[in-house]
Amino acid sequence: MKVSTLKALSPADGRYAEKVNGLRDIFSEYGLIRFRVLVEVRWLQALADEKDIPEIGPLSPVMKDLLNSIVDGFSLDDAERVKKIEATTNHDVKAVEYFIREKLGDGPDTAVLKDFLHFGCTSEDINNLAYALMLRTARSDVLIPQMRTVKAKLQAMARQNADLAMLSRTHGQPASPTTLGKEIANFVKRLEAAQRQFGNVAILGKFNGAVGNFNAHCVTYPDVDWRGVSERFVAALGLEPNSHTTQIEPHDWTAEYAHALSRYDTILIDLCRDFWSYISLGYFRQKVARDEVGSSTMPHKVNPIDFENAEGNLGMANALLGHLAEKLPVSRWQRDLTDSTVQRNFGIALAYVVIALASMLKGLDKLQVNPDALRADIADAWELLAEAVQTVMRRYGIPEPYETLKALTRGQAVTRELLHGFIDTLEIPASEKKRLLALTPSSYLGLASELARDC
């Protein structure tokens, strides 16, 4: 039944539905069923390939094609059929097994295959691999591409503004100058590291029966290397085998995945707040859409809503990711079902990340640097050169340089004339004095420009 997005409980399926379409086939009920079907079919095929289990293999080319078609051609109608079966079985994984039995039909080659469907499995064998494949797919196909887009955008901005001097603020107070590009480059490097850590999280899977001991497997085929069979099967799905589990895969990797993504999100929250502040200072103008309304009462306003939207949704994402990381690794004895309902929220947690990334990219695309505002902010900040002068004084052995500059600059306006008058009194080489007199707040940048380009 089609439901209007206006009646959706979650904004991911309502207001922001278009932004998260890339996640829909992965984390929806359809997606979960599709991955369960894939695992069940691939397990049947893996059993057929084991020479020590001669009862079901090798498969004929016709049966190979039939099994592959169940996976490759899985449709929304197929998912609907599974749900109808589930209404009778009241068991979602068993419904998948019965669906595959239907698809195999009643041909002469299918009877044995039907009996080996779900062989040696507990439901969690299917579910943990399905969720692992869902999270791996979301990472590789949706999140990492968006992260790369964010990095490329920020990298271009950093390099374009590598030389544009900017007043630093530490504790909210004027501090040694930097460049706009260098401050953006800081985020590039931080996000790059966080993205790499997120991408390197190993995604594990278990396939070892009811309580992780291969009990049913061994009693049926005592001479088969079941640990090897399981490891090969999990690895063939692109996952890392976990050999020691209870009935469930313990979800420690899932917590690592959630924490790594949350750390990436936290860096973006920091970025959104900084850019929001730079917009407030006038360092950036925002491109204006002619019919867009900034305020319902103040016509002049162009609000930084994209960065605010991103910050809010990143907070929602991290709240859910935090619960996933804290809850999922905890299960009573060999298992309880508290993980089952929580795992169904993977999609919404990642949806908030995707919504935030889209909003932030939209906000970045609206920005136009206002170099006049940056120059005006730093032009008369001659007190910033106190650091430079007192550090050169240290080199040439002039006593109490810090204290002297503190007395000169603190609590009063520092002008070019005041500072130059002081430099003229210093007993330092003429070449050094000339270099200090040539220094301006906008040129006192250290390696900022170089660092901005090196990102």
N, C-alpha and C positions, 0 to 999 in steps of 0.2 A: 504494500500500500504506500503510495507516495504521500509524504507529509511535507507541508510547506516549511521552508526554512524559518519562517516567522514563528513557527511553533516548536522549534528545536530547543531543547533544554541546554545543550552545550553551544557556546558561541562558535566552536569549531565546526559544528554542523548547521549553524545559523548564519550569523553576521559574517564570519570568516570562512565560510564553506569553500569558496573558490580558491582560497590560498592554500588549502590543505588537501587538495584533490590527489596530490602525489602520494599521500599516505593512506588514502581510502581503501585501495585494493590490498594494502598490506595489513592494516590493523583492524579492519571491520570484521564482523562475524563471517562475512564471505571470505575474507582473507585468511582468517584462522582455519576455517574449514578447508580451504584450498591447500594450505600448507600441511594440514593433517592428512589429506588425501595423498599429497606428494610423499610424505614420510611412509605411510602404509604401503604404497605401491613400490617405492624404492626398496623397502625392506623385503618385500616378496621377491623382487628381482634379485636382490643380494643373496637371499637364501637359495634361489635357483642357480646361482653361479657357484655355490659351494659344492665341490666334488664329493665331500663327505656327507652330503645330504642328498642322496640320489633320487629320493622319492618325487621331487618336484621339478628337477631340471635335467638337462638344459632346456631352456625355453625355445620353442619354434619361432621363426621370424614372424609368423602371424601373431603369436601370443605376445611377443615383444612389442610389436606395433600396437596391439590392443591396449596393453598396459600403459605404454607411453601416451597413447591418445587420451586415456582417462585423466592423466596429469596435464598434458599440453592443451587439451580442449576443454578443460574445466570451465564451466560457465555459471552465470547467476542462476539459471534454471537448475543446474546440478546442485548448487548450494541450497536452493529452495527444496529440492527433493530430499536432501540430507535432513533438513529441518523437519520435514513431514515425517520421516522415519524416526527422528528423535522424539517427536510427539508421542510415539508408541513406546519406544524403548526407554524413554526418560533417561537416556545416557548419550551424551554428545559424541564421544569417541566410538562407542559401539555402533551408533548410527552411520558413521563414516565407513566402518567395516561392512555393514549391510549394504550400503550404497555401492561399494566396489564390487560386492558379490553380484548385485543386480547388473552392473556394467559388464561383468565377465560373461553373463548369460549362462546358457545350459549346454554349451558345446562339449564335445568329447574330451577336450584338453583342459577344461576348466574346473572339473570336480576337485582334483587334487589341489589346485591353486586356491580354491575357496577355503579348503580345510587348513591351509597354511597361512591364510591371512591373519595378521595380528599374532603370529606364532611367538610364544614366549614373552609377549609384551604385557606390561601394565599400561594403563591409560597415560601415565606420566611419561613413559618412554616416547609416546607419540607427541604429547603436549610440549615437553621441554624442548624437543627438536623443532617443533613448529614455531614456538616463540623465539627460539634462537635464530631460526631462519628469518623470521619477521624483523627482528632487531638488526640482524646483519644486513638485510635488504634495505631497510630504512636508512641505515648508516651509509651504505655505499651508493645508493641510488637517489637519495633525497638530501640528507643532512650534509654529507661531505661536499657534494657539488655546490650547495648554497654557501657553505663555509668558504670554499675556494672563490666564489664570486665576491663575498665580503672582503676577503683578503686582497683580491686583485683591485677592487675599488679603492680600498684604503691605501694600498701600496702606490697606486697612481697619484692619489692626493698627496701622499707624503713626499713623493719625488717632485711633483709639480710645485710644492711649496717649501722645498728644502731650504731656500735662502731667505724666506720671508720672516724677518725678525719679529719676535713676539715677547711680550712681558710675561715672565713666569710668575706664578703665585704659589708660595708655600705658606701654609697656615692662612691662606687668603690674602697674604701681604706680598707686595712687590719683591721679586727675587731675581737672581741672575738671569739675564735674557736667554731665550732659546729661539727656536724657529717653529712655526706652525707645523712644518713638515716633520720635524724631529718628534714633536709630541704625538703626531699621528703614527709615525714609525714605531713608537713605543708600543702602541696597540697592535700593530702588524706583527711584531715579534712575539708579543704575549699570546695573541690568538693563534699564531703559527704553532707555537709550542703546545698549546692546549688542544688544537686540532690533531696534532701528531699523537698526543697521548690518548685522545679519544679513539683515533683510528687504529691504534695499536692494542686496544683492549682485546684480549683473546676471548672468543665466543665459544663456550663449552657446551657439550651435549653428553648425555648419558643414555645408554641403551642396554640395560643389564637386568631387566625383570622387576619382579614385584617389590623386593627390598634390596636390590643391587647386588645379588649374589649369583645370578644365573641359575637359580634353583631348578626351574622347569626345564631350562635348556639342557642342563647336565643330566637330569634323570631320563630325558628322552634320547639324547645323543651324547653319551658319556665320553666318546672319543674325539669329539669336535673341539677345536681350540676356540671356545666361545669368546674369550677375551679378545683374541685376534680378530674374529669375525666382527665383533661389536666395534672395535677400534677402526677397522677398515671401513665399516659402514658409516660411522659418524664422520670420519675424515673425508669420505667420498662426497658428503654433503657440504664440505667446506668448513666444517666445525672442528674444534679440538676435543678429542675424547677425554671424558672425566671417568676414571676407572673406579673411584671410591665414592659411593653415594649410598643414601638410604633409598626409599622408594622414589624420592625426588632428587633431581639435580639441586644442589644446595643453594644455588642462586648467588654465590659469592661474586661470580663474574658479572652478574646483572647489576649488583651493587656498584662494582667498579665502573661499569658502563654508565650508570646513572650519575655517579660522582664525577666522572671525567666530563660528561656533558654539562653537568651543573657548574663545574669550574670554568668551562668555556663561556657559559651563560653569564657568569658573574663578571668576567672581563667585559663582556658586552654591556652589562648594566653600568659599569664604570665608564665605558666609552659613551653611552647614551647621556649620562649625566654631564660629562665634560662637554660634549657637543651642545647640549642644551644650554650650558653656561656660556659657551663661546657665542652662540646665537644671541643670548641675552646681552652680552657685551658689545654686540654689533660686529664681531669678527666675521660672521657669516650673514649674508642676506639669504632669504629663501625665495625661490622662484614662486611667483604668484599665479594661481589659476584664476582666470577672470571672474568666474561665477562662484568661487569657493568663499565660504564665510568663516572668518576667524573667531568672531564672537557674536553672540546673538544681540548684543547691545552696543558694542564698541566697534564701529566699522573699520577702524584703522588697523586692527590687529591681524597679524599673521603668526599663529601660534606654532611652536615646534611639536605638533601633535604626533608626528611619526616616531620621534624619539621617546616621547612619553608613552605611546602605545607599545613600543618595543620593550621599554623598561617594565611596564606593567605585566606584559605577557611573559617576559623572562622570569619575573618573580613567581608567576603562577606555575611555570614549568619547573622551577627549582623547588617549589613547595611539593609538587607531586613526585619529582625525581628523588627528593630527600626521603619521602615516605617509602617509595619503592626500595631505596637502598637500605633503609633501616628495618623494614618489615620482612622483605622476601628471604633474607638469609636465616630467619628464625622460624623453625618448625618443630612442633612437639614430637618427640621420639622419632619413629621412622617416617611419619608424615602427618600433617593435618591439612585441611582444605583452605586455610586462611590465605594461602598464596593465590589460589585459583581466581578468586574474585578481584584481587588486587592487580594481577597480571593483565586483566582486561583493560586496564587504564594506561598501558604503555602508549597506545595511540594518542590519547588525549594529552599526555605529558609531552610527547614529541610534537604534537600539533601546536602547542603553545610556543615551542621553539621555532617552528617553521613560520608561524604567524609573526613572531617577533623579528625574525631575520628579514622577512618580506617588508615589514614596516620600516626597519632600520635602513634597508637598501633604498626604499622609496624616499626616506628622509635625506640620505646622503646625496641622492640624485637631484634634490631640490636646492642644495647648497651652492652659493656663489660667494667666493672669498671677497671680503671687503678690505683690501690692503690699506686703505686710508685710515680705517679704524684701528688697525694694528699699529700703524706707524704713529698715529696720534697718541696712543696709549703709552708708548715707550719713549717718545721723542724727548720729553723733558725729565725723564727718570734718571738724572745724573747720579743720584745716590747709589745706583746699582754698580757704579764703577769703584765704589769704596773697596769692594773685595779685590779688584784688580790692583789698585794702588797699594793697599796694605800688603798684598802678597809679594809684589815687586820689592817693597821696602824690606821684607824679610830676607829676600835674596841678598840684598846689599848691606845687611847688618844694621839697619837703622833700628834703634831700640823702641820697644813697645809699639809696633806698627798698628796692631789691632786696636789698642786702647786709644791711640792718637786719632785714628779714623772714626772710632766710635764717638769721641768727643766732638769731632768736626761735623759729623753727619746726623747723629741721632737727635730727634726732636726739633729739627729746623729744616727749612727748605734748602735743598742742595742745588745750586745752579751751576751752569758751566763755568761761570766766572769764579765762583767760590772754589770749585775743585781745581781748576787750572791754576789759580793763585797758590793753592797749597802745593801742587806738583812743582811749581817753579821754585819753591823753597827747598826741595829735596836735594840732598847731596848724593846723587846717583849719576852714572854716566850720561852724557848729553844725548847719546843715541837712545837710551832707555827713556829719558825724559821726553824726547821728541815722540817716541812711540806711544807713551801714555797720553800725551797731549792730543795725539791724532785719534785716540780711541773715542768712540761714541757709544751710547747705550745700544744702538742698532748694529754696531759692528763687534760688540763684545760677545761673541757667539761660540768661542771655543771650536769644537769639532761638530757642532750641531748639524751643519749642512751636510757634512760627510756622513754622519750617522743616519740622517734622513734618507740619503740615497742608498744606504746600505741596508735595505730592508726588502 
